Amino acid sequence: MKLGYSNDMSRPKFAIMNPVRTFTLPPYQTAAGVTDMMMHTMERYFTKDDDMDLTTNLAEAVLRTMKDCIFAVLKDPCDYRNRAQIMWGGSVAHNGLTGCGVSDDWATHQLEHELSGMFDVTHGAGLAAIWPSWARYVLHENLSRFTRFAVNVMDVPNDFTDPEGTALRGIEAMECFYHAIGMPTNIRELIGRDITDEEIEEMTRKCSRDYTATCGCLKVLYADDMRKIYQMARG
């Protein structure tokens, strides 16, 4: 059983962040960490609240910076400058700034907790395996936000005649990014085998707290929604 816990009492009042301490982090864990940092921002970015332009712009800047810096540190683990950008970005990604004035989602995190709880996989890699399916499932809850993500974060050309196509190409671009840094984009790639219907049902049951709880804010997910996303993410 893996459960999330959050309380401001667990936050440090002061922290010294030294990028040198991350030089020996293995490439896979470096990529998984950046994936999680980006997802912490994306959980706040994909919202129905469209009136916080500064918050949205800050979130996009964090995402673009993480996306650019990861390739440099995978090439040279001792690249201080880019390690420093990642470390600072990780702090900004989860200090509340990129969620100021908007409703957080966190469905991808909650869905992933069941993957790492059942299969003992790296959390960031599990997020990469789930997010593309979640994104396609909730796309029309705020199509313009996914289109904006595609254009402003993933550098997809904006086809103004086909916003849905632009949004879908943004999700595909994110999948290409995940593969480029060694992350999976579905459960088969994550665990190395096909997941069974029984395992999907067990994760659905746990994620929904025995079919009594929901998760998500952009689209509120019930147990049947969770099951469908796990099925989409099979690979």
CORVENSUL-V546499 format. One record per backbone hydrogen bond with DSSP energy under -1.0 kcal/mol. NH is the residue of the N-H (numbers start at 1). CO is the residue of the C=O. Records with the same first field share a line. If there is no record, write none. Layout:
# CORVENSUL-V546499
NH->CO  CO
This chain:
# CORVENSUL-V546499
10->7
11->8
21->18
22->19
23->20
25->22
30->26
31->27
32->28
33->29
34->30
35->31
36->32
37->33
38->34
39->35
40->36
41->37
42->38
43->39
45->41
46->42
47->45
56->52
57->53
58->54
59->55
60->56
61->57
62->58
63->59
64->60
65->61
66->62
67->63
68->64
69->65
70->66
73->69
74->70
75->71
76->72
79->76
80->78
83->79
84->80
85->81
86->82
87->83
88->84
89->85
90->86
91->87
92->88
93->89
99->96
100->97
102->99
105->43
110->106
111->107
112->108
113->109
116->112
117->113
118->114
119->115
120->116
126->122
127->123
128->124
129->125
130->126
131->127
134->130
135->131
136->132
137->133
138->134
141->138
142->139
146->142
147->143
148->144
149->145
150->146
151->147
152->148
153->149
154->149
156->150
160->158
162->159
166->162
167->163
168->164
169->165
170->166
171->167
172->168
173->169
174->170
175->171
176->172
177->173
178->174
179->175
180->176
181->177
182->179
183->178
187->233
188->234
190->186
191->187
192->188
200->196
201->197
202->198
203->199
204->200
205->201
206->202
207->203
208->204
209->206
210->205
212->208
213->208
215->221
221->215
226->222
227->223
228->224
229->225
230->226
231->227
232->228
233->229
234->231
